[in-house]
């Protein structure tokens, strides 16, 4: 014989999936900032400090906030990678020209 559970099971309720989707949509639309510090002291001597800063938002919202570091990161952006290769090619051409000028 089983007794009914007093707490609702969030995985059996159909409405909880919609709530989670709504919460996720709202978080991505508005953005959320989580900040905190962790300090470990021993006899008033600071041993370790960890500062945590986390921003969760959609790409569009992050751009509105002025956060677009991924556009300049060559590992994440093909445009940034092309710019980096173009700059490297230009530096190599200048170096070859300088070496050819020295040898002549």
C-alpha positions as CSV (number, residue, x, y, z in Angstrom):
1,X,0.0,0.0,0.0
2,X,1.4,3.3,-1.0
3,X,0.6,6.6,0.7
4,X,0.1,9.8,-1.4
5,X,3.0,12.1,-1.4
6,X,2.5,15.5,0.4
7,X,4.8,17.4,-1.9
8,X,3.9,17.9,-5.6
9,X,6.2,16.2,-8.0
10,X,7.5,18.8,-10.4
11,X,8.3,16.2,-13.1
12,X,4.7,14.8,-13.3
13,X,2.9,18.1,-13.6
14,X,2.3,19.4,-17.2
15,X,2.3,23.0,-16.1
16,X,5.9,22.9,-14.7
17,X,7.4,22.6,-18.2
18,X,5.6,25.7,-19.4
19,X,6.7,27.5,-16.2
20,X,10.3,26.6,-16.8
21,X,10.0,27.7,-20.4
22,X,8.4,31.0,-19.3
23,X,11.1,31.6,-16.7
24,X,13.9,30.8,-19.3
25,X,12.3,33.2,-21.8
26,X,12.1,35.9,-19.2
27,X,15.6,35.4,-18.0
28,X,17.0,35.5,-21.6
29,X,14.8,38.5,-22.5
30,X,15.6,40.6,-19.4
31,X,19.0,39.2,-18.4
32,X,20.1,38.2,-15.0
33,X,23.2,39.0,-13.0
34,X,24.5,36.7,-10.3
35,X,27.3,38.2,-8.2
36,X,29.0,37.0,-5.1
37,X,32.3,36.7,-3.2
38,X,33.7,33.7,-1.4
39,X,36.3,34.4,1.2
40,X,38.1,31.9,3.3
41,X,39.9,33.3,6.4
42,X,41.9,31.6,9.1
43,X,42.4,33.6,12.3
44,X,41.8,36.9,10.5
45,X,44.2,36.0,7.7
46,X,42.7,36.0,4.3
47,X,43.7,32.8,2.6
48,X,41.5,32.9,-0.5
49,X,39.0,35.2,-2.2
50,X,37.0,34.2,-5.2
51,X,34.8,36.9,-6.9
52,X,32.0,35.5,-9.0
53,X,30.2,37.6,-11.7
54,X,27.8,35.9,-14.0
55,X,25.5,37.5,-16.6
56,X,22.9,35.3,-18.3
57,X,21.1,36.8,-21.2
58,X,20.2,36.3,-24.8
59,X,22.7,37.4,-27.5
60,X,20.5,40.3,-28.5
61,X,20.1,41.5,-24.9
62,X,23.8,41.2,-24.3
63,X,24.5,43.4,-27.3
64,X,22.0,45.9,-26.0
65,X,24.0,45.9,-22.7
66,X,27.2,46.5,-24.6
67,X,28.6,43.0,-24.1
68,X,29.9,41.7,-27.4
69,X,33.4,40.2,-26.7
70,X,32.6,37.1,-28.7
71,X,32.6,39.1,-31.9
72,X,36.3,40.0,-31.4
73,X,37.4,36.5,-30.3
74,X,39.0,34.6,-33.2
75,X,38.0,31.3,-31.7
76,X,34.3,32.2,-31.7
77,X,33.9,34.6,-34.7
78,X,34.8,33.8,-38.3
79,X,35.0,37.6,-39.0
80,X,37.5,38.1,-36.2
81,X,39.5,35.1,-37.4
82,X,39.6,36.6,-41.0
83,X,40.8,39.9,-39.5
84,X,43.5,38.2,-37.5
85,X,44.7,36.3,-40.5
86,X,44.7,39.4,-42.7
87,X,46.7,41.3,-40.1
88,X,49.2,38.4,-39.8
89,X,49.5,38.3,-43.6
90,X,50.2,42.0,-43.7
91,X,52.9,41.7,-40.9
92,X,54.5,38.8,-42.9
93,X,54.5,40.8,-46.1
94,X,56.2,43.7,-44.4
95,X,58.8,41.4,-42.8
96,X,59.5,39.8,-46.2
97,X,59.8,43.2,-47.8
98,X,62.2,44.3,-45.1
99,X,64.3,41.2,-45.4
100,X,64.5,41.6,-49.2
101,X,65.5,45.2,-48.8
102,X,68.3,44.2,-46.4
103,X,69.7,41.5,-48.7
104,X,69.7,43.7,-51.8
